[in-house]
């Protein structure tokens, strides 16, 4: 996730139970693009023990091919093309999810990258731009190219994060494509993850926002499939996570600025605070110093009360996940 899941965050998640693979923030590729060093650190300074895919976003074919070849010189697990980002600033440039409006251009990009990438080449998409009625055409394009995996966020671009996922579309892809299909979107705990998997038969699951809120989710899912009882997480566990996250991301600054770092932490806290007290969310948004930040965190998290399984269902960040159950 852009500006959130950097090398430091990956390191933190790995301490609480890493996923099988990581994907970098996206490299914003354009005509005169030079690889962003702060994103490259997720590959060159990867301390997680897990493989990392390098994610590209853009629509300039020559530039995408050039950057993909450059990134393959580093220890990447593969090259991933983002066709799912719903951010308006991205879509206006016909990149990310915006390319789903132009299947012919998407087709050209996939062909060029598949030819250029010598290792694994994967794609992340949504099920359409305006409507799921577009999905069949998109599947036709994906099936033409020997991509190594397709990750599907089960919403359209226009739906952003505000609807249940269309798990039937993901199942359609699983049944029709020759490559593994990975389901993404709306997984907030073990029950929603396993339900999404059961609905779709997907080869795997990709979790983003849910892992920021709850980094134990990957290990809990593994434990569940192995017949083990997933660990019950308390507010005190959450406090430990916040402390580790604060310290690890602080160490990534060239010159540490306390107030700027508190503001960076707020990007994570937007997700972490979901399902806790409304007063906690209110106060943490107004913290300005590390001292204020931790005073607020300890006031609301320094006890062994179990965390709620679910965040609020109708927030701007999490919506419609109960429809999976």
Buried (B, 14 or more C-beta within 10 A) or exposed (E): BBEBBBBBBBBBBBBBBBBEBBBBBBBBBBEEBEBBEEBBBBBEEBEBEBBBBBBBBBBBBEBBBBBBBBBBEEEBBBBBBBBBBBBEEBBEBBBBBBBBBBBEBBBBBBBBBBEBBEEBBBBBBBBBBEEBEBBEEBBEBBBEBEBBBBBBBBBBBBBBBBBBBBBEBBBBBBEEBEBBBBBBBBBBBBBBBBBBBEBBEBBBBBBBBBBBBBBBBBBBBBBBEEEEEBEEBBBBBBBBBBBBBBEBBBEBEEEEEBEEBBEBBBBBBBBBBBBBEEEBBEBBEEBEEBEBBBEBBBEBBEEEEEBEBBBBEEBEBBBBBBBBE
